[in-house]
Structures are given as C-alpha cells and as structure tokens.
Amino acid sequence: MNPVAPFHLAIPVWNLEVCRVFYKDILNCEEGRSSDHWVDFNFFGHQLVIHYKPKKTDTNHHVNKVDGKHVPVPHFGVILSWKDFKLFSEHLKDKKVEFIIEPYTRFEGLAGEQATLFFYDPSGNALEFKAFKDSSQIFAK
C-alpha cells in the first residue's frame, strides 16, 4: 500500500471561537493560519479548516444503522492505531466529551474488526475515530 497523502477538509461551524477551542483544547489539534471567518488545524496530520457559516434552524441529523447502532451521516475522522485509539478515547472521556456512540469494538471476530466512537463538535459536525485490530483489514470484505 502506498503512503497516504494528507487530506484537506473544510467544514461549516456556526461559532468559530467555540469550535476553535474545541479542536485546539479538546482534540489537541495544532492551529495554523486563520482569519476572522476560518481557522486551519493540523487534524492528525491532515488539514482541517473550520469555516464560519450562520447556524441553521434545521438541526435534524440523518443516521444509518451499522452494527445495530445509529451512525450519523455525514461524518468524518481518522483511523488511529489500536493503542492510540485507547489513549484517545480515554482522553475524550477525561475531557467530558459526550459520545453519540460510546467507544466499542465493532464486527468483533469478523473481517474488518474495529474499535470505533462517535461524537459531535459544538456545531453539530459528526466525527468518528476508529482503529483496526489488524490494519490490513481496513478495506476487507
């Protein structure tokens, strides 16, 4: 497998300062360039940009059922090592992050066995962090 190049993702947030604190202080993302309408972050080696967008009145979230859980759509995140996932999930618990889906192991004993967790940022963007027991199983069927 070729090394993965960093991705760039820009997401809307309705409160730039609250989200800036969340990504910097809760998720420990290093802040990069910024303006009064957007902020760049080093999101686990990738470029995440939060852009100000006025809050919508419709805050309904769509979900799809996966492994008996209601997974929010859309969502984004990164795949961590098994060890880093455990450490990161404990860090999030210490920071009192409210999980949509608590950390657990999905597809246990099957192809693609993975640890996963979901939560929303302060603007309602859903994030998933996961880890594969065997990283060669990331795209397993």
PASEVO-661302 format. One record per residue (C-alpha): residue number from 1; residue in three letters; x, y, z. Coordinates in steps of 0.02 Angstrom, whole numbers, plus 32768, in hexadecimal, padded with zeros to 4 digits. Layout:
R,NUM,ALA,X,Y,Z
...
end
This chain:
R,1,MET,8000,8000,8000
R,2,ASN,8042,80AE,7FD5
R,3,PRO,8056,812F,805F
R,4,VAL,7FB9,8195,8079
R,5,ALA,7FC3,824C,8049
R,6,PRO,7F74,82C9,80C1
R,7,PHE,7EC1,82F7,8097
R,8,HIS,7E74,83A4,809C
R,9,LEU,7DC6,83B7,80E4
R,10,ALA,7D65,8458,8100
R,11,ILE,7CCB,8452,8170
R,12,PRO,7C4A,84D3,81A6
R,13,VAL,7C3F,850F,825B
R,14,TRP,7BC4,858D,82A1
R,15,ASN,7C34,85C9,832F
R,16,LEU,7CE8,85DB,82F7
R,17,GLU,7D30,85FF,83A4
R,18,VAL,7CD7,8571,83FE
R,19,CYS,7D0D,84F6,8376
R,20,ARG,7DBE,853D,8376
R,21,VAL,7DCB,8514,8430
R,22,PHE,7D7E,8467,8414
R,23,TYR,7DF7,8432,838B
R,24,LYS,7E8D,8481,83E1
R,25,ASP,7E6E,8457,8498
R,26,ILE,7E00,83BB,8493
R,27,LEU,7E45,8362,83F9
R,28,ASN,7EF6,83AB,840D
R,29,CYS,7F00,83E4,8357
R,30,GLU,7F88,8464,8333
R,31,GLU,7F43,8506,82EC
R,32,GLY,7F8A,8549,8249
R,33,ARG,7F56,85DE,81E0
R,34,SER,7EB3,8637,8207
R,35,SER,7E46,86CC,81E0
R,36,ASP,7DA8,8711,822D
R,37,HIS,7D43,8692,81C5
R,38,TRP,7DAD,85F2,81C8
R,39,VAL,7E34,8593,8228
R,40,ASP,7EAE,850D,81EA
R,41,PHE,7EDB,847A,825A
R,42,ASN,7F56,83EB,8252
R,43,PHE,7ED4,8360,8265
R,44,PHE,7F3F,82C7,8288
R,45,GLY,7FB2,82F3,81F7
R,46,HIS,7F26,832F,8185
R,47,GLN,7EE8,83DF,815F
R,48,LEU,7E40,8407,81AC
R,49,VAL,7DF7,84B3,8194
R,50,ILE,7D63,84F1,81F8
R,51,HIS,7D01,8577,819A
R,52,TYR,7C80,85E8,81E9
R,53,LYS,7BCF,85CA,81A8
R,54,PRO,7B33,860E,81FE
R,55,LYS,7AD5,858E,8266
R,56,LYS,7A46,8535,820E
R,57,THR,79A1,8521,8268
R,58,ASP,7994,846E,8226
R,59,THR,7A05,8407,8296
R,60,ASN,79BE,835C,826B
R,61,HIS,7A47,82DC,8252
R,62,HIS,7A3A,824A,81DA
R,63,VAL,7A73,819E,8215
R,64,ASN,7A90,80F4,81C5
R,65,LYS,7A8E,8053,8228
R,66,VAL,7B39,7FFD,8232
R,67,ASP,7B57,7F6B,82A8
R,68,GLY,7AB5,7F96,8303
R,69,LYS,7AEC,804B,8325
R,70,HIS,7AA8,80ED,82DB
R,71,VAL,7B3E,8135,827E
R,72,PRO,7B30,81EE,8252
R,73,VAL,7B3F,821D,819B
R,74,PRO,7BA6,827A,8167
R,75,HIS,7C3B,8261,81DA
R,76,PHE,7CF9,8267,81CD
R,77,GLY,7D90,8237,8234
R,78,VAL,7E31,81D5,822E
R,79,ILE,7E6D,8124,8249
R,80,LEU,7EE3,8116,82DD
R,81,SER,7F51,8087,8317
R,82,TRP,7EFC,8011,8394
R,83,LYS,7F68,8056,8422
R,84,ASP,7F4B,810D,83F1
R,85,PHE,7E8F,80EF,83E4
R,86,LYS,7E8A,80B0,8497
R,87,LEU,7EEF,8146,84D4
R,88,PHE,7E88,81C2,846E
R,89,SER,7DE1,817A,84A8
R,90,GLU,7E1B,818A,855E
R,91,HIS,7E52,823D,853A
R,92,LEU,7DA5,8266,84F4
R,93,LYS,7D53,821A,858E
R,94,ASP,7DC4,8282,85FF
R,95,LYS,7D91,831E,859C
R,96,LYS,7CD8,82EF,85B8
R,97,VAL,7CB2,82DE,84FE
R,98,GLU,7C00,82A2,84E6
R,99,PHE,7C02,820B,8473
R,100,ILE,7B7E,81E5,83F0
R,101,ILE,7BC2,8134,83F0
R,102,GLU,7C30,8104,8483
R,103,PRO,7CD7,80B0,845B
R,104,TYR,7CBD,7FF8,8433
R,105,THR,7CFC,7F6D,83C0
R,106,ARG,7C96,7F57,8321
R,107,PHE,7C93,7EB7,82B6
R,108,GLU,7CEE,7E59,8340
R,109,GLY,7D40,7DBA,82FE
R,110,LEU,7D10,7DE5,824A
R,111,ALA,7D6B,7E32,81B7
R,112,GLY,7D84,7EEB,81DA
R,113,GLU,7D7C,7EDD,8298
R,114,GLN,7D8F,7F8E,82DA
R,115,ALA,7D80,7FFD,8372
R,116,THR,7D16,8095,8351
R,117,LEU,7CC6,812C,83A5
R,118,PHE,7C5D,81C1,836C
R,119,PHE,7C3C,826F,83AF
R,120,TYR,7C05,831B,8370
R,121,ASP,7C6C,83B9,8371
R,122,PRO,7C18,8455,83B9
R,123,SER,7BCC,847E,830E
R,124,GLY,7B80,83D1,82F6
R,125,ASN,7C04,8387,8280
R,126,ALA,7C0F,82CD,82A3
R,127,LEU,7CBC,8282,82BB
R,128,GLU,7CEE,81CB,82BE
R,129,PHE,7D94,8189,82FB
R,130,LYS,7DBD,80D3,82E1
R,131,ALA,7E49,8053,82E9
R,132,PHE,7E59,7FA9,8297
R,133,LYS,7E99,7F15,82FB
R,134,ASP,7EF5,7EE5,825A
R,135,SER,7F18,7F7B,81EA
R,136,SER,7F1E,7F0C,8150
R,137,GLN,7E62,7EF6,816B
R,138,ILE,7E34,7FAC,814A
R,139,PHE,7DE8,7F83,80A0
R,140,ALA,7DBD,7ECC,80C3
R,141,LYS,7D17,7E88,8085
end
